[in-house]
Amino acid sequence: MFSNRTVNPSPNRTSIKEANDHLQLLHERVVELEATTQEQSETLKKKDELLQTTIRDITDLKDAEIHDLATVIDQLRDRIKKLEHLLREKDQQIELLNHRCNIAEEVASYTPTVEKLLSAMKKLPYKASKHSSLKPRSRSTRSHSQKLDKKPASDNNHPHDGLVNSVDGHASVPNQSFADLRIGRSFNINSNFSLSEDDEQSEML
C-alpha cells in the first residue's frame, strides 16, 4: 500500500511556480465570481425596485377601482331606493285608477237609464211653457192683493175714517178694518189656489 519512494521535503522551483500559477488562477476566478455576483446583485436589486414600483402602481389602481366601484354601488343603491319609491307611487296610482275605472264602469251601466231620462226630459218643453205662463198670472194676483192691502192703509191716513188715537199719539186701526183686511187676503189666497188647480187639471188633460 505504501510506496517505497521517499518524498523530497524541500520543494523545487517547478512545483513552486506551478503552485503560484494555480493560486493566480484561483484569485482571478474568485475576482470574476465576485464581479458576477455583484452584477447579479445589482440586477436583482433593480428588478426588485421595478417590481415594488409595479406592485405599488397596481395597488393604487386597485384602490382607485375599488373606490370607483363603491361610488357606483352607492349610486345604484340610491337609484334602487328611488325606483322602489316610484314603484310604490305607481302602485298607488294604479289602485286609484282601478277604483276610478270601477266607478266609471258602474256609471256606464246606468247609461241606458240616463238616456231614457234625457229622452223623457226632451218631451217636457210644452208643459214647462205652461208653467212659465202661470208665473206672470200669479205675479199679477200678488200685485193685486198688495194693492188691496195698501188701500186700507192709505185710507187710514184720514182723521175722519174711524181712527182711534192711542195714548202715545200714534194712530191705530179699528178692529173692523183688520177683519176686512183678513177677509180680502183669504179671498185672494183662495182665488190663487183655485187658479193653480185649474191649470194643473188642464195640463193633465
GROMACS elastic network, one bead per residue, 0.5 to 0.9 nm:
[ bonds ]
;  ai    aj funct       b0    kb
    2     5     6  0.85493   500
    3     6     6  0.80363   500
    7    10     6  0.89253   500
    8    11     6  0.70799   500
   11    14     6  0.81074   500
   11    15     6  0.63371   500
   11    16     6  0.68178   500
   12    15     6  0.56685   500
   12    16     6  0.64903   500
   12    17     6  0.88468   500
   13    16     6  0.50655   500
   13    17     6  0.60587   500
   13    18     6  0.85138   500
   14    17     6  0.51488   500
   14    18     6  0.61543   500
   14    19     6  0.85402   500
   15    18     6  0.50535   500
   15    19     6  0.60803   500
   15    20     6  0.85735   500
   16    19     6  0.50470   500
   16    20     6  0.61553   500
   16    21     6  0.85933   500
   17    20     6  0.50318   500
   17    21     6  0.61158   500
   17    22     6  0.84813   500
   18    21     6  0.50857   500
   18    22     6  0.60967   500
   18    23     6  0.86320   500
   19    22     6  0.50182   500
   19    23     6  0.61914   500
   19    24     6  0.85528   500
   20    23     6  0.50792   500
   20    24     6  0.60720   500
   20    25     6  0.85826   500
   21    24     6  0.50199   500
   21    25     6  0.62161   500
   21    26     6  0.86069   500
   22    25     6  0.51541   500
   22    26     6  0.62321   500
   22    27     6  0.86421   500
   23    27     6  0.60544   500
   23    28     6  0.85449   500
   24    27     6  0.50601   500
   24    28     6  0.61751   500
   24    29     6  0.84855   500
   25    28     6  0.51065   500
   25    29     6  0.60379   500
   25    30     6  0.85230   500
   26    30     6  0.60550   500
   26    31     6  0.85411   500
   27    30     6  0.50310   500
   27    31     6  0.61451   500
   27    32     6  0.85578   500
   28    31     6  0.50459   500
   28    32     6  0.61346   500
   28    33     6  0.85747   500
   29    32     6  0.50457   500
   29    33     6  0.61177   500
   29    34     6  0.85266   500
   30    33     6  0.50336   500
   30    34     6  0.60450   500
   30    35     6  0.85311   500
   31    34     6  0.50496   500
   31    35     6  0.61424   500
   31    36     6  0.85366   500
   32    35     6  0.50923   500
   32    36     6  0.61096   500
   32    37     6  0.84963   500
   33    37     6  0.59625   500
   33    38     6  0.84561   500
   34    38     6  0.60408   500
   34    39     6  0.85374   500
   35    38     6  0.50147   500
   35    39     6  0.61225   500
   35    40     6  0.85092   500
   36    39     6  0.50984   500
   36    40     6  0.60680   500
   36    41     6  0.84235   500
   37    40     6  0.50718   500
   37    41     6  0.59458   500
   37    42     6  0.85536   500
   38    42     6  0.61635   500
   38    43     6  0.84773   500
   39    42     6  0.51537   500
   39    43     6  0.60578   500
   39    44     6  0.85257   500
   40    44     6  0.59859   500
   40    45     6  0.83960   500
   41    44     6  0.50750   500
   41    45     6  0.60424   500
   41    46     6  0.85880   500
   42    46     6  0.61401   500
   42    47     6  0.84931   500
   43    46     6  0.51478   500
   43    47     6  0.61123   500
   43    48     6  0.84935   500
   44    48     6  0.59445   500
   44    49     6  0.85344   500
   45    49     6  0.61871   500
   45    50     6  0.85313   500
   46    49     6  0.50957   500
   46    50     6  0.61041   500
   46    51     6  0.84874   500
   47    51     6  0.60103   500
   47    52     6  0.84849   500
   48    52     6  0.60205   500
   48    53     6  0.85192   500
   49    53     6  0.61259   500
   49    54     6  0.84949   500
   50    53     6  0.51069   500
   50    54     6  0.60901   500
   50    55     6  0.85205   500
   51    55     6  0.59790   500
   51    56     6  0.84234   500
   52    55     6  0.50335   500
   52    56     6  0.60291   500
   52    57     6  0.85528   500
   53    56     6  0.50136   500
   53    57     6  0.61393   500
   53    58     6  0.85217   500
   54    57     6  0.51145   500
   54    58     6  0.60766   500
   54    59     6  0.84910   500
   55    58     6  0.50265   500
   55    59     6  0.60013   500
   55    60     6  0.85486   500
   56    59     6  0.50413   500
   56    60     6  0.61471   500
   56    61     6  0.85019   500
   57    60     6  0.51165   500
   57    61     6  0.60492   500
   57    62     6  0.84441   500
   58    61     6  0.50070   500
   58    62     6  0.59777   500
   58    63     6  0.85595   500
   59    63     6  0.61076   500
   59    64     6  0.85259   500
   60    63     6  0.50792   500
   60    64     6  0.60987   500
   60    65     6  0.85230   500
   61    64     6  0.50750   500
   61    65     6  0.60914   500
   61    66     6  0.85067   500
   62    65     6  0.51069   500
   62    66     6  0.60617   500
   62    67     6  0.85706   500
   63    67     6  0.61183   500
   63    68     6  0.85585   500
   64    67     6  0.50660   500
   64    68     6  0.61291   500
   64    69     6  0.85131   500
   65    69     6  0.59801   500
   65    70     6  0.84244   500
   66    69     6  0.50405   500
   66    70     6  0.60047   500
   66    71     6  0.85407   500
   67    70     6  0.50288   500
   67    71     6  0.61734   500
   67    72     6  0.86018   500
   68    71     6  0.50688   500
   68    72     6  0.61838   500
   68    73     6  0.85685   500
   69    73     6  0.60366   500
   69    74     6  0.85857   500
   70    74     6  0.61980   500
   70    75     6  0.86168   500
   71    74     6  0.51167   500
   71    75     6  0.62206   500
   71    76     6  0.85706   500
   72    75     6  0.50438   500
   72    76     6  0.60608   500
   72    77     6  0.85477   500
   73    76     6  0.50018   500
   73    77     6  0.61064   500
   73    78     6  0.86197   500
   74    77     6  0.50395   500
   74    78     6  0.62282   500
   74    79     6  0.85590   500
   75    78     6  0.50934   500
   75    79     6  0.61162   500
   75    80     6  0.85372   500
   76    80     6  0.60137   500
   76    81     6  0.85792   500
   77    81     6  0.62178   500
   77    82     6  0.86179   500
   78    81     6  0.51006   500
   78    82     6  0.62318   500
   78    83     6  0.85696   500
   79    82     6  0.50073   500
   79    83     6  0.60158   500
   79    84     6  0.84592   500
   80    83     6  0.50055   500
   80    84     6  0.60165   500
   80    85     6  0.85357   500
   81    84     6  0.50382   500
   81    85     6  0.61622   500
   81    86     6  0.85112   500
   82    85     6  0.50521   500
   82    86     6  0.60316   500
   82    87     6  0.84034   500
   83    87     6  0.58784   500
   83    88     6  0.85188   500
   84    88     6  0.62092   500
   84    89     6  0.86448   500
   85    88     6  0.51270   500
   85    89     6  0.63049   500
   85    90     6  0.86323   500
   86    89     6  0.50200   500
   86    90     6  0.60917   500
   86    91     6  0.85492   500
   87    91     6  0.61057   500
   87    92     6  0.85979   500
   88    91     6  0.50134   500
   88    92     6  0.62373   500
   88    93     6  0.86148   500
   89    92     6  0.50572   500
   89    93     6  0.61588   500
   89    94     6  0.85461   500
   90    94     6  0.60150   500
   90    95     6  0.85422   500
   91    95     6  0.61679   500
   91    96     6  0.85606   500
   92    95     6  0.50750   500
   92    96     6  0.61531   500
   92    97     6  0.85468   500
   93    97     6  0.59855   500
   93    98     6  0.84019   500
   94    97     6  0.50227   500
   94    98     6  0.59557   500
   94    99     6  0.84757   500
   95    98     6  0.50353   500
   95    99     6  0.61591   500
   95   100     6  0.86128   500
   96    99     6  0.50637   500
   96   100     6  0.61907   500
   96   101     6  0.84813   500
   97   101     6  0.58717   500
   97   102     6  0.84532   500
   98   102     6  0.61193   500
   98   103     6  0.85655   500
   99   102     6  0.51212   500
   99   103     6  0.62887   500
   99   104     6  0.86223   500
  100   104     6  0.60233   500
  100   105     6  0.85066   500
  101   105     6  0.60557   500
  101   106     6  0.84578   500
  102   105     6  0.50630   500
  102   106     6  0.60975   500
  102   107     6  0.85340   500
  103   107     6  0.60774   500
  103   108     6  0.84523   500
  104   108     6  0.59355   500
  104   109     6  0.85334   500
  105   109     6  0.61984   500
  105   110     6  0.89693   500
  106   109     6  0.51728   500
  106   110     6  0.70630   500
  107   110     6  0.54176   500
  107   111     6  0.70365   500
  108   111     6  0.51492   500
  108   112     6  0.84744   500
  109   112     6  0.73960   500
  109   113     6  0.85203   500
  110   113     6  0.53461   500
  110   114     6  0.62137   500
  110   115     6  0.86869   500
  111   114     6  0.50286   500
  111   115     6  0.60649   500
  111   116     6  0.85780   500
  112   115     6  0.50451   500
  112   116     6  0.61881   500
  112   117     6  0.85684   500
  113   116     6  0.51003   500
  113   117     6  0.61652   500
  113   118     6  0.86494   500
  114   118     6  0.61143   500
  114   119     6  0.85577   500
  115   118     6  0.50277   500
  115   119     6  0.61140   500
  115   120     6  0.84844   500
  116   119     6  0.50956   500
  116   120     6  0.61121   500
  116   121     6  0.85588   500
  117   120     6  0.50321   500
  117   121     6  0.61049   500
  117   122     6  0.86555   500
  118   122     6  0.61624   500
  118   123     6  0.88438   500
  119   122     6  0.51433   500
  119   123     6  0.67955   500
  120   123     6  0.54124   500
  120   124     6  0.71378   500
  121   124     6  0.53730   500
  121   125     6  0.80199   500
  122   125     6  0.68308   500
  123   126     6  0.75435   500
  123   127     6  0.86364   500
  124   127     6  0.55202   500
  124   128     6  0.61777   500
  124   129     6  0.87596   500
  125   129     6  0.60979   500
  125   130     6  0.87006   500
  126   129     6  0.52119   500
  126   130     6  0.65366   500
  126   131     6  0.89157   500
  127   130     6  0.50574   500
  127   131     6  0.63865   500
  127   132     6  0.86807   500
  127   203     6  0.69968   500
  128   131     6  0.50584   500
  128   132     6  0.61841   500
  128   133     6  0.86187   500
  129   133     6  0.61301   500
  129   134     6  0.86768   500
  130   133     6  0.50269   500
  130   134     6  0.63968   500
  130   199     6  0.83098   500
  130   203     6  0.77897   500
  131   134     6  0.51150   500
  131   135     6  0.67519   500
  131   199     6  0.85018   500
  132   135     6  0.53675   500
  132   136     6  0.76538   500
  133   136     6  0.62384   500
  133   137     6  0.71853   500
  134   137     6  0.52296   500
  134   138     6  0.62511   500
  134   139     6  0.86563   500
  134   196     6  0.79626   500
  134   199     6  0.78463   500
  135   138     6  0.51623   500
  135   139     6  0.61397   500
  135   140     6  0.86146   500
  136   140     6  0.60611   500
  136   141     6  0.86306   500
  137   140     6  0.50492   500
  137   141     6  0.63196   500
  137   142     6  0.86451   500
  138   141     6  0.50980   500
  138   142     6  0.61999   500
  138   143     6  0.86643   500
  138   192     6  0.69572   500
  138   195     6  0.86453   500
  138   196     6  0.85752   500
  139   142     6  0.50072   500
  139   143     6  0.61703   500
  139   144     6  0.85149   500
  140   143     6  0.50829   500
  140   144     6  0.60768   500
  140   145     6  0.86129   500
  141   145     6  0.61659   500
  141   146     6  0.85580   500
  141   188     6  0.74013   500
  141   191     6  0.86254   500
  141   192     6  0.70398   500
  142   145     6  0.51021   500
  142   146     6  0.61527   500
  142   147     6  0.86267   500
  142   188     6  0.81593   500
  142   192     6  0.86800   500
  143   147     6  0.61674   500
  143   148     6  0.86282   500
  144   147     6  0.50988   500
  144   148     6  0.63010   500
  144   149     6  0.86638   500
  144   188     6  0.84869   500
  145   148     6  0.50022   500
  145   149     6  0.61722   500
  145   150     6  0.86436   500
  145   184     6  0.78938   500
  145   185     6  0.68055   500
  145   188     6  0.63128   500
  145   189     6  0.88094   500
  146   150     6  0.61606   500
  146   151     6  0.87491   500
  147   150     6  0.50504   500
  147   151     6  0.62643   500
  148   151     6  0.53776   500
  148   152     6  0.72921   500
  148   181     6  0.82368   500
  148   184     6  0.75595   500
  148   185     6  0.84256   500
  149   152     6  0.62572   500
  149   153     6  0.69972   500
  149   181     6  0.67676   500
  149   184     6  0.81397   500
  149   185     6  0.79419   500
  150   153     6  0.51330   500
  150   154     6  0.62218   500
  150   155     6  0.86708   500
  151   154     6  0.51094   500
  151   155     6  0.61475   500
  151   156     6  0.86188   500
  152   156     6  0.60897   500
  152   157     6  0.89496   500
  152   177     6  0.75901   500
  152   181     6  0.77816   500
  153   156     6  0.51693   500
  153   157     6  0.70374   500
  153   173     6  0.88277   500
  154   157     6  0.55817   500
  154   158     6  0.80405   500
  155   158     6  0.60512   500
  155   161     6  0.73339   500
  156   159     6  0.74286   500
  156   160     6  0.88566   500
  156   161     6  0.66033   500
  156   162     6  0.79981   500
  156   163     6  0.68139   500
  156   171     6  0.83904   500
  156   172     6  0.85493   500
  156   173     6  0.70624   500
  157   161     6  0.83363   500
  157   163     6  0.84973   500
  157   171     6  0.85028   500
  158   161     6  0.59740   500
  158   162     6  0.86854   500
  158   163     6  0.79749   500
  159   162     6  0.72905   500
  159   163     6  0.62042   500
  159   164     6  0.89082   500
  160   163     6  0.68804   500
  162   173     6  0.77599   500
  162   174     6  0.70259   500
  163   171     6  0.64696   500
  163   172     6  0.62501   500
  163   173     6  0.58434   500
  163   174     6  0.66323   500
  164   170     6  0.88434   500
  164   171     6  0.61730   500
  164   172     6  0.55835   500
  164   173     6  0.66783   500
  164   174     6  0.68016   500
  165   168     6  0.81017   500
  165   169     6  0.60300   500
  165   170     6  0.61128   500
  165   172     6  0.62376   500
  165   173     6  0.89826   500
  166   169     6  0.54481   500
  166   170     6  0.56458   500
  166   171     6  0.62141   500
  166   172     6  0.66199   500
  167   170     6  0.75200   500
  168   171     6  0.89513   500
  173   176     6  0.81862   500
  173   177     6  0.64247   500
  173   178     6  0.71446   500
  174   177     6  0.56503   500
  174   178     6  0.68378   500
  175   178     6  0.52007   500
  175   179     6  0.63521   500
  175   180     6  0.88029   500
  176   179     6  0.51355   500
  176   180     6  0.63297   500
  176   181     6  0.88097   500
  177   180     6  0.50255   500
  177   181     6  0.62806   500
  177   182     6  0.87400   500
  178   181     6  0.51225   500
  178   182     6  0.62833   500
  178   183     6  0.87045   500
  179   182     6  0.51590   500
  179   183     6  0.62377   500
  179   184     6  0.86835   500
  180   183     6  0.51728   500
  180   184     6  0.62403   500
  180   185     6  0.87481   500
  181   184     6  0.51577   500
  181   185     6  0.62497   500
  181   186     6  0.86656   500
  182   185     6  0.52127   500
  182   186     6  0.61734   500
  182   187     6  0.85648   500
  183   186     6  0.52366   500
  183   187     6  0.61679   500
  183   188     6  0.87332   500
  184   187     6  0.50881   500
  184   188     6  0.62996   500
  184   189     6  0.87695   500
  185   188     6  0.50734   500
  185   189     6  0.62047   500
  185   190     6  0.85971   500
  186   189     6  0.50965   500
  186   190     6  0.61024   500
  186   191     6  0.85280   500
  187   190     6  0.52053   500
  187   191     6  0.61399   500
  187   192     6  0.86538   500
  188   191     6  0.51174   500
  188   192     6  0.61907   500
  188   193     6  0.86360   500
  189   192     6  0.51314   500
  189   193     6  0.61560   500
  189   194     6  0.86233   500
  190   193     6  0.51008   500
  190   194     6  0.61519   500
  190   195     6  0.86064   500
  191   194     6  0.51408   500
  191   195     6  0.61878   500
  191   196     6  0.87311   500
  192   195     6  0.51011   500
  192   196     6  0.62701   500
  192   197     6  0.87053   500
  193   196     6  0.51950   500
  193   197     6  0.62699   500
  193   198     6  0.87192   500
  194   197     6  0.51316   500
  194   198     6  0.62239   500
  194   199     6  0.86981   500
  195   198     6  0.51655   500
  195   199     6  0.62945   500
  195   200     6  0.87541   500
  196   199     6  0.51274   500
  196   200     6  0.62540   500
  196   201     6  0.86973   500
  197   200     6  0.51318   500
  197   201     6  0.62162   500
  197   202     6  0.86348   500
  198   201     6  0.51664   500
  198   202     6  0.62110   500
  198   203     6  0.87060   500
  199   202     6  0.50864   500
  199   203     6  0.62446   500
  199   204     6  0.87215   500
  200   203     6  0.50630   500
  200   204     6  0.62564   500
  200   205     6  0.87132   500
  201   204     6  0.51170   500
  201   205     6  0.63150   500
  202   205     6  0.51227   500
